[in-house]
Amino acid sequence: MIVYPDIEIQNGKCVSLIRGHMDKPIVFDIAPLEAAKSFATEGAEWIHVVDLDAVAGKEKTNADLIKEIISSVYVPVQVAGGIRSELDIDHWIEAGAGRVVIATGAVRYPQMVINAASRHPGKIVVSIDGSDGYVVCEGWTETTAWTPLEFARQFETSDIAAIIFTDIDKTHDLPESSLATTAELASSLIVPVISSGTVKTLDDIATLYYLPNIAGSIAGWALFNKNFKLSEAIELVHSK
C-alpha cells in the first residue's frame, strides 16, 4: 500500500478545508513546494496535489506552482482539481504529471474519461466522493443518484490507474460513519482503490492496510498537523 501525502493548495498556500468549505480554510505555515520537497525527502513514492482554486472555477489557479513542484521533486506527482476535459488532461500529462485525477469531470463526462484512459493508460485516476451512500460532485455541493459502487463499475474495464474514494462521512467523523463503503468498493472492484478522508492516525493506516485491494491511502491533514510523520507511515506499511 502506498501512502500519498496530500498537498491542497489555495491562493498559493497549503490548506485544509473544514467540511469542504472553500471560504474557511485552515492555512498551514509551510509553502507547497517546501512541503513537497519535505515529503520527497521522507521517502514519498507519490505526491498528491490538489488545486482548490481550479476546483472553485477561479480564473487565477495554482497551475504554475504545481508545475514547479512537478519539476522540482524526483517523485511522481498526482494532480487533481478542476480537470474536466481531454485538453486539461493532455495539458497536465505534457506538464509532467505522473497521473491526472478527475472527479466532477468523471460524473459529467464518463466517456471522456474512458477515452482519455485509453490514450493514456495507467495515467488517469477517477476520484469518487461519497456521502450518505451517494456520489457527490461540484466540491461536495451536488448529490447524484449513483451509489459509489454503481458509479465506479462503468470504469472497471477501462485503462484507468486507480479509483480514489473519499469517504466524506468518515472525514467529518459522523457517528454512523465506518469503512464499510470503502471496504465494499475495494472488495468488489478489480481496479485498485485509494482511500481518502479516512486517515487521522497511524492506526487508521494500519486498518486500511488489511482491507483487500486497497492500493493506497491519501493523508494530508494528519501529516500537516503532525499527528504522525510520513516516514512513520511508510515504515508501518513496509513492515507488514
N, C-alpha and C positions, 0 to 999 in steps of 0.2 A: 504494500500500500504506500502510495506517495502522499506526503504531506505538502500541500500547496500553500505557502504563505500568501496572504491576500492583501494587496495594496489598493485601497479605494481612494480615488483622487477627486477632490472637488476644489475648484479655484486654485489649483496647483499645490494643494495641501493633502496630507494623509488624514483621512477622516473615517469615522464610523457613524452610520445613521441610526438614530433611535426610532425603532418601529418603522423604518423606511422613510421617515420624514426628511425630505431634502433640505428644509429650512431650519432644521435643528441638529446640525452635525456635531459630533464630538471631534474636536481637532487635536491631533497628536503632534507633539513637539519634535518632529523629525521630518525632513524633506523626503519626498517619494524616492528620489534617486539614491539618497543615503540609505533609506530603508531597504531598497532593492539590493544594494551592494552589501549591506549587513547580512541579509538573508542568504545571499550567494556565498559569503564567507562562512556562514554557519552550515553550509552543505546542502542548500536547497537544490532539488532536482528540477523543479519548475517554479516559476513565479507567476501568480495570477494577479492581473492588474485590471481594474475597472475604472472607466472614465464616467463618473457620475454626471458630469455636465453634459456629456453626449447622451446619456440616458434621459436627462431632462429636456433634451432638444435645444440646448443653448447654442447660439451661434459661435461663441468662443468656447472651445473644448480644450482638453489636455493632450491632444494628439502629439504635439511636438515633444512634450515632456515624456510621454510613453515611448516615442521613438528613441529618445535619448537613453531611456532605461534599456531598451532592446539592444542598442549599440554599445552599452557600457558594461553590461554584465554577461559573463560567459555561461549563462543559464538560459534555457528556452523560456520564453515569456508567452503566457496565455492571455490574450487581450479580449476584454469584454466591454460593452457599453455602447448602445445606440447603433449597433451594426444590423442593418435591415435590408441590404441589397447585395447583389453579387459584386457590384462596383466597390462597395465598402469592404467586402471580404477580400477581393483581389488587392485592394489598396493596402490592407494590413499584412497580407502574406508577402507582397512585394516589399513592404517595410521591414520584413524580417521576423514577424510574429511566428512563434512556433505553432500556435493554434489560434483560431478565431472562435469566439464564443457568441452564440446567437440565442437570444431569449425571446423578446416580444416579436422579433422578426420571424422566428420559427412558428409562432402562433398565427401570425398574419399570412406568411408565405411559406408553408411547409415544403412545397415542391421546389422552391428556390433553394432551400437548404439541402435537399436531396441532390439537386443538380450540382450545387457547389461542392458537396462532398464527393461527388463522382469526379469532378475536375481536380479536386484537392484531397485525395484520400488520406485519412488519418490526420487532417489538419482542421477539421470542423467539429465543434462541440456544441451540442444543444443544451441550453440551460432551461430547466423547468422549475418554476417557483410554485409551491403548493401551500394552500391554506384552507383549513376546514374541509379537506377532502377534494378540493378542486384546484385546477391550474389557474394562476392569476398572472396578469401581464401589465404592461404600461406602468412599471415601477410599483407594482402591487396594488394598483388602484382599480383594476378591472378584473372581474371574475368570469371565467369561461364556463362552458358546460362539460368540459372534459375532466375526468379524473387523471392524475399524473400517469398512471399505467396506460390508460386508453390513449392518451396523447403520445406517450413515448413509443408505443408499438409501431406507429407509422414510420419511424426512423430506424427500426430494428434491422432491416435488411439493407440499409444504405451503408455508405463508406464513412460514416461519422466516427470520430475517435472515441467519444465518450458522451455520456449524459451527466450533467450536473443537476442534482436535485437539491433545492433549497427548501428545507422544512421551516416555513415561517412560524408555525405554531410553536415549534421547539425553540426557534430563535427568540421568541417572545416569552418563553417559559410559561405558556398557558398550562393550567392544571391538568388538562386532558391530553396534553401532548406526549408523544412517545416516538420511538424509532420505527414504529410499525410500517408507515408508508415507505420510508427509506428501505427497510428490510424487504418489503414486498416488491419494490422496483428492482432491487439488486438480485433477488432470487428468481424473478420472473423474466428478466431480460438477458439476452446474450451480449448486449452492448455493455461495456464497463460503466459502472456508476461511480460518480464522485459525489460525496456527501458535503453539503454546505449548510451552515446555520446550526450545526449540532455539536460544535466543539467549544467548550469553555474551560476544560481541564484536561490533563494528561489521561485521566481515567476515561474520558469521552473518546479519545483517540484509541485507547486500548479496546473499548467496546466496539467501535466501528471496525477495528481490525478483524474481529472474529465473525462479522457478518459476511455471508457469501457474496462474491462478486463486487465487493467494494474496492474499487481500484485506487481511490484517493479520498482525501479529506481536506477541505479548504478551511484554513484558520486565519483570521485577521484580528478581530477584536481581542481575543485572548492573548495573542502574541504582543500586540501593541500595549496591552495593559499589564504585560509581564506576568501573566498567570503561569506561564512556562516559557522556556526558550525553544526556538525551532530546533536547535541541535538536540535538545532532550527528546522532543517528539520523534525526530528522525532516528535517534538511538533506540527509542522504545520499539518502533515498528521493525527495525532491522534486527532487534534481538529476539523477535518472536519466531 
